[in-house]
C-alpha cells in the first residue's frame, strides 16, 4: 500500500467519522428531546435539542475539516486544491463561529465578562 492510498483511507475515515457524528448526534438529540419533552416541557426540550444538534454539527464539521486538510496536504498538494481547501475552511469556520455564538448566546470574547457578571450562557 502506498502512502497516498494510506492517506486516502485516513481521509475517508475522518469523513465517515464526521458524517457519523452529524447523523448520530442529531438523531440522539432529537430522541432525547422527544423523551425529555414529557418531563421538562416542549420549550425546554426544544432548546436542549437545538443546543445538542448544534454541538453535533460543530464536532462533525471539525472532523470534516481535518479530512480536507489531510487530503490537501498529503494526497493532492496543488494550488487549486489549496485554494479550494482555503474556501472550504473559511466557510466552515464561519459556520462554526455562527453556531457557537448561537449556542453560547454571546460572542467568544465576551464570555468571560458574562461569566463574571453571573449571567448564564444560553
GIBEL-V866030 format. One line per field, one symbol per residue. ss: DSSP state (A for helix, B for strand, O for the rest). psi: psi as a letter, one per 40 degrees, with the letter a starting at -180 (. if undefined). burial: 1 if it has 9 or more other ideal C-beta (glycine too) atoms within 8 Angstrom, else 0. A space follows every 50 residues. Layout:
ss = ???
psi = ???
burial = ???
This chain:
ss = OOAAAAAAAAAAAAAAAAAAAAAAAAAAAAAAAAAAAAAAOAAAAAAAAA AAAAAAAAAAAAAAAAAAAAAAAAAOOOAAAAAAAAAAAAAAAAAAAAAA AAAAOOOAAAAAAAAAAOOOOO
psi = hidddddddddddddddddddddddddddddddddedddeiddddddddd dddddddddddddddddddddddddggidddddddddddddddddddddd ddddeiideeddddddeehih.
burial = 00000111011101101110110111011101100110000001111110 11111111111111111111110110000011011001100100111011 1011010100100110000010
